[in-house]
């Protein structure tokens, strides 16, 4: 995440030395900075609070170049424009969607990545030691059973944070409930 944030600082430094119109800065943000910062976010294992604290200084530095007051808080930053927000990316939500997409793309295949994911999931299940859909259990009450800083524990935390219900079905697919 630190390398991803360096890209944001670099982007802001480049705009400070050669300012753009706000509309052009938004275009640059959406087409250059956001894709470069979100690349590989599926591998990040940080809580939503940690992701917010890491990206907050980047946004603090970038927002003036977009024509936005830099002290605006997270809910207004990530709220879509149609609801009077700014529409900036919520990296926690993007991390969740990237993780779910990764599962949907490789689950059930027989290559090394799919087998590794399956072994990680089985290890997570043994670690937690609960029956049924572990992701359906309350994260706050049962998270101590799982090893900290693991991919599936982070997935569980993100699912609970954004109130997304998901389960692994018998057909080897992750199904939104």
DAQUIFEN-V581896 format. One record per backbone hydrogen bond with DSSP energy under -0.5 kcal/mol. NH is the residue of the N-H (numbers start at 1). CO is the residue of the C=O. If there is no record, write none. Layout:
nh;co
NH;CO
NH;CO
This chain:
nh;co
5;1
6;2
7;3
8;4
9;5
10;6
11;7
12;8
13;9
14;10
15;11
16;12
17;13
18;14
25;21
26;22
27;23
28;24
29;25
30;26
31;27
32;28
33;28
34;29
36;32
37;33
38;34
39;35
41;38
43;40
44;41
46;44
51;47
52;48
53;49
54;50
55;51
56;52
57;53
59;55
60;56
61;57
62;58
63;59
65;62
66;62
66;63
67;64
68;63
72;69
76;73
77;73
78;74
79;75
83;80
84;81
85;80
86;76
87;79
88;77
91;89
94;90
95;91
96;92
97;93
98;94
99;95
100;96
101;97
102;98
103;99
104;100
105;101
106;102
107;103
109;106
115;111
116;112
117;113
118;114
119;115
120;116
121;117
122;118
123;119
124;120
125;121
126;122
127;123
128;124
129;125
134;132
136;133
137;134
142;138
143;139
145;142
146;143
150;147
154;150
155;151
156;152
157;153
158;154
159;155
160;156
161;157
162;158
163;160
164;159
165;163
166;164
167;175
169;167
169;173
172;169
175;167
175;173
176;174
177;165
